[in-house]
């Protein structure tokens, strides 16, 4: 666990208190951790879900037909 001392304005302190109360958290540290987690999920690169990875793998293993032109594709699907 990492400990930090931070300086925040009154407005940010109120926001932490609101988050703490809304989610029933024990202290402001948990509120900061929750806000960081939500930020990570919303704005940073998300990790791919396991279900999606399985779907990608199934697609990669599938059979493909190679076409050299759009005309060949149209003939094959007609």
N, C-alpha and C positions, 0 to 999 in steps of 0.2 A: 504494500500500500504506500502510495506517495502522499505526502502532506505538503500543502502549500498555504501560504498566507496571501490573501488577495485583497485589494482595495477596490470597492465598488461604490457607486453612488447610491443614494437613497432609493431612486426609482428601480434600479436593478435589485436591490435588497427586497423591495416590495414584490417584485416578480418572483424572486426565489421563495418568499413566504407564501405566495399564491400557489406556486407549483407544489410546494411542500404540503400545503393544506389540501389541495385538490386531489393529490395522489396518495394522501395518508402517509407521507414519509416521516421518518423520525427526526431528521435534521437537514440542514441546508446542504451538507455534503452530498446526501442522497439526491437532493434536488438538482445540484450541479451535475452529478453523474447522469441523471435522467435526461437533462437538457443536452448534454454532450452526446448521449446515445441517440436521441432523436435527431440531432444535427447530423451525426454520422450516417444514419439510415437515409436521411432526406437529401443530403448534399454531397456526400463523398461517394466514391465509386462503390456501388453495392456488390456484394458477393453473390454469385449465381446460386439460385436455389437448387438443391439436389434433384428435384423433379425435373427441372429444366435441363440440367446436365444429362440426365438419363434420356430425355427426349432428343437432345442433340446427338447423343451417341447412337441412338436408334436410327436417326436420319443419316448419320455418317456411314452406317453399316448397310444402308439400303442399296437397291440396285438402281443404276443410272443408265440412261441411254444417251449417247453422245450424238449431237446434231451439228453439222457443219454450217447450216444456214437455217433461216426461219422457214424457208420453203420446205425443207426436209421435215421440220417439226410439224408444219401444217399438214403435209401428206401423211405423216404417221398418226396424227390425231383425227384425221378425217375418216 
